[in-house]
Amino acid sequence: MSSPATTPDTSTPPAKAAESAAPKRSLASRLLTRPEIGAAAAAIAIFIFFMAIAPPFRTLPSFSTVLYASSTIGIVAVGVALLMIGGEFDLSSGVAVVTSALTAALITYQLSLNTWVGVVLSLIVALAIGFINGYLVVRTKIPSFLITLSTFFMLRGINLGVTKAITGTVASANVSQLDGFASAHAVFASDIPLGFITVKITVLWWLLFVAIGTWILLHTKIGNWIFAVGGNADSARAVGVPVPKVKIGLFMGVAFLAWFYGMHLLFNFSSVQSGLGIGNEFIYIIAAVVGGCLLTGGYGSVVGAAIGAFIFGMTTQGIVFAGFDPNWFYTFLGAMLLLAVLVNLYIKNYASTRR
């Protein structure tokens, strides 16, 4: 006797059934797997600390100063964070900022050109530097630490030597009287009234770059490539990811943002000291690490790097407002770096066990 035919129950689609079978993660669990959660907690704690002990920190003008200090770090830190997620470093970003500013200043002043000519030419120079860094890394397989360290020393010497040879001093001439200065100042260095507070335009540019970087990282194919290249370049290459192009593009992205900040320096102060920028590359890297980027690549967040920059902005200004010795800032810097590395490793390990 044959058994009656049975029909499968199709009232619940397979995808829905799998979804309902999978355990739902709590909000706390989801938050703890975010790379920027450690930086966010630190930022809240530091903000409360300075609000409590430094009365000037509580005013809107002081907060505007904090935002400006954060933006001067955060603009370049966006590119550095993406590069670190892609598994590379750039130790030349600090002096590259000054190289861009000096290029624009020296060309326009010495040749009596419109300042926008210098802006465009300096952008070309900056992108060329980024391309050379990236090309040498992917072509020679030499670690980016060594390639960009070499670039750092070369640019440092060029900045000082060329400026001294042309101007006889270690600073560029004042370019405020040249054609186009007013419009360039409006784009790169103006003050923007927001009704309740006035901020430097760099703050708005910084937020825009963070938004663009986050969109690229989380919502585009290029973002997937960046994570793949940083996680395992050989595996990424095996599945068709254009690893050399991604890496070169990331180095050029850092160069572009270094150029942008260099233009701010030039048009905010009208002149640039050739010795500036030395050591800032470590600040950008630390901001990215504090924000959740691993030194090994393949993991991190642009938003986290922005929070890291905000932490440094609060600290540099908060120490002054509280009347502390500013030299303690470097102690804080080292402690934050060590703590961030430990927290980021914990979060990454926690995230991997929750997938």
N, C-alpha and C positions, 0 to 999 in steps of 0.2 A: 504494500500500500504506500503510495507516494505521499510525501508531505505536501501540504498546500503551499503554493508559491507565496513568498513574502516580498513586499516592496520596501526598499529602504526609506527611512524617515528623512525627507528632504526639507522639513519645516525649518531647520536651522542650517544655514549655509556653513560649509567647512571653515571658512575664515572666521566667521562669527563664533563657531564652536571652539576653535583654537584660542580665540581671543578671550572667550569666557572661561576656558580651562586654565589659561595662564594667570598666575597670581598678580593681582593689581598692586603696584608699588605705591607706597604712601608718598605724600607730598614731601615729607622730610627726607625720605630715601632719594627721591628724584633731585632734591636740592643738593644733597651731599655729594652727588655724582657730578655736579657742575664744576669745571676747573676754576671758576672765579669765586667760589663760595668762601674760600679762606681769605682772599683779599677783601671781599665785601665785609666779612666779620671784623677784620682788622681795621678797615676804614671807619666803620661805625664806632669801634672802641676808641680810636684815635680822635675822631671828631668829638665824641662826648668828653674825652679827657681835656682837650684844649678849650672846649666850651666851658668847662668847669673851672679851670685854673687861669685862663687868660681872657679877661673882660674885653680887650680890643678885638679878640677873635670872633665875638658875637655880632659885630656890626656888619652891615651890608658892604661898605667899602672894603673892609678887610676880607670878606668872602670873595669879592671881586678879585682882589690881589691873589688869593689862594687859587682861584680858577685860572688866572693868568699864568701863575707859576706852574700849575698842573699842565696847562696846554703847551707850554714850552718844552716839556718833557714828553707829553702824550702824543704830539703830532708825529714825531719820529718813532716813538715806541709802537705805534700802529704797524709800521712797516717792519720793525725789528721783531715784533711778535709773530707776524705772518712768516717771516724768514725762519724764526726759531721753530715754529710748528713744522716748517718744511725741512728741519734738520740741520740748519746752517747758522753761522754767526757772522756778524759784520762789525769788526773792531775799528773800522775807519769812518763810521757814521758821524762821530763827533767832529772830527776835523773836516769831513766832507761838507758839513754845514757852513763852515767858515770859508772853505774853498769856493763854494757857490757864491757866497756874498762878496768875497774879494774879486772873483771873476767879473761879476756884474759891475762892481764899483770901479775897478781899474780900467776896464774897457770903455765904459761910458765917459768917465772923467778924462782919461788921457786922449781919447779921440773926439771928445765933445759931442757925444751921441745922445739921442733920446734914451732915457733910462730903460724903456721897454725893450730896446735892442739888447742892452746888457742882460735883462731878465731872460730873454729867449736864448741868448748865447750861453748864459750860465746854466740854463736847463739842459742844453745839449751837452755841455761839459759834464754835468752831474750824471746824466743818463749814460754817458760814455764810461765814466768811472764805474758805475754799477754794472754795466755790461762786461767790462774787463774783469771785474772781480768774479762775476758769475761764470764767465767763459773759462777763466783760469781754473776755477774750482772743478767744473765738470770735465774740462779737458785734461788736466794734469792729475786729478784725483788727490791732490794735496789738500789736507784739511783746511776749511775756510778760515779757521783760527789763524793759521800761518799766512795764508794769502792776504787776508785783510789786515793783519798786523803789519805786513810789509807795506801795504797801501797806506796805512796810518802813518808810518814813518816817512814815506815819500811825500805825502800830502802835507805833513807837518813842516818838512823842510821847504817844500815849494811855497807854502803860504808865507813863511818868514823870508825866504831868500828872494822871491820875486817881488814881494811888496817892498822890501828894503832896497832892491835894485831900482825899482821904478820911482818910488816916492822919497827914498832916503830916510824913511822912518819905518816903524813896524805897524803902521795903521794906514788905511786907505784915506784918500781925501774926502772932504765933505761933499756929498752929491746933492744936497737939498736944493741947489739953485739950478739944477739941470732940467731940461724939458722932460715932462712926463713924471716927474717925481711926485707931484700931488696925487695923480691918479693911482700910481703904484702904491703910495702910502695908504690910500683909501682901501685898496684891495688887501694889502698885507699887514697893515699896522694901525688901522684907525680904531677909534673908540666907538662902540655901539650902545646907545642908550636904549634900555629895555623897559623904561618907565620906572620901575622900582629899583633898578640897579644899572650901572654902566659897566660894560665889559669890553675887553680887547677883542677885536675881530678874530684873533687866533683861537679864542674859546669856541666860537661858532664853527670855524674851520675844523678844529679838533673834533668836535662832536660829529660833524659831517663825515670826516675821514673814518671815525670809529663806526658809524652807521654803514658806510660803504664797505669797509673791511669785514664787518660782521656779515653783511649780505653776501659778499663773495665767498666767505668761508663756509657759511651754513646753507646757502641756497643756490649755489652754482656748481657746475662740473669742475671748475677750476679749484673750488674749495675742497672737493673730494680728492682731487689730485694732490693738493698741498698736504692734506693729512696722510695720504698714501705714500707720498715721497718721503715725508718725515718719519713715518712708521717703519717702512722697509723699502728702500729705493729699488732693490733688485726685484722684489715681488711686484712693485708698481710698474716697473719696466716690462715685466713679463705679461701683464694684462693690458698693455698698450698705452700706459701713461707716458707722455713725452717728458721724461725726467729732466733732461738738459734744459728744455725751454722753460719748464716750471721754475727751476732753480735760478736761471738767469733772470727770469721775470721778477722773481722775489728780490733779488739783489737790486734790480733796477727800481723796484718799488721803494726800497729803503732809500735809494739815491734820490728819487723824486721827492720824498717827504723831507729828506735832509735839505734839498734845494729850497723847498717851500719855507722851511724854518729859517734858512739862510737869508731869504728875501725879507722875511720879517725883521731879522736883526738889522739888515742894511737900511730898510726904510723906516724903522722905528728909531734908530739912533743916527742915521745919515752917514755914519762912518763905521768901519769894522776894524777891530784889533786883530792882527794876524795870528796871535798866540791863543785866541779863544778856542773853545771846543775840546781841549785836551781833557780827557777823563769823562766827558759826557756820554761816550759810547757805553761805559759801564752803567751809568744811570739808566739809559734806555733798556739795556739788557736786564738789569735788576727789576725795573718796572714790569717788564714782561714776565719775569720769573715769579715775582710777587703776585702777579695776576693769574698765575696758573700754568704758564708755559714750562714744559719740562726741558731740561738741558739736552736730553736725548732725542727730542723731536717727536712729531706725531701726535701731540696733545697740547691743548692750550686754547686761549680765547682772546679775541681782540678787546672785548668788553673788560675782561680781566686785566689786560694791560692798561686800559684807561683807568681802572680803579687803582692799579698800582701807581700810575702817574699822579692820580689825585691824592694818594697817601703821601707821596713825596712833596706834593704841593702844600698839603696841610702841615706837614712836618717842618719844612723849611721856613714857612711863615709863622707857624704856631710857636716854634722855638723862640723866634724874635718877639712875638707878641707876649709870650710868657716871661721874657727877660732872662732866658737861659743862655749859657755860653753856646754860640753857634757851632763850635768845634765838636760838640756832642752829636751833631747830626751824623757824622761818619760812623760813630759807634752804633747809632740807630740803624744806619745803612747796612752794616755788617750783620747785625742781629736779625734784621728783617730778611736778609738774603738767606741766612741759615735756616730761620724758621719757615720761610716760604718753601724752600726745597723739601724740608721734612713734611710739611703739610701737603704739598702737591703730590709727593710720593704716596702718602696715605690715601689721599682722595682718589688717585689713579688706581691703586690697589683695591680700594673699596668699590669703585665703579666697575672694575673688571669682575668682581665676584657677584655683582648684582645684575649682570647682563643675562 
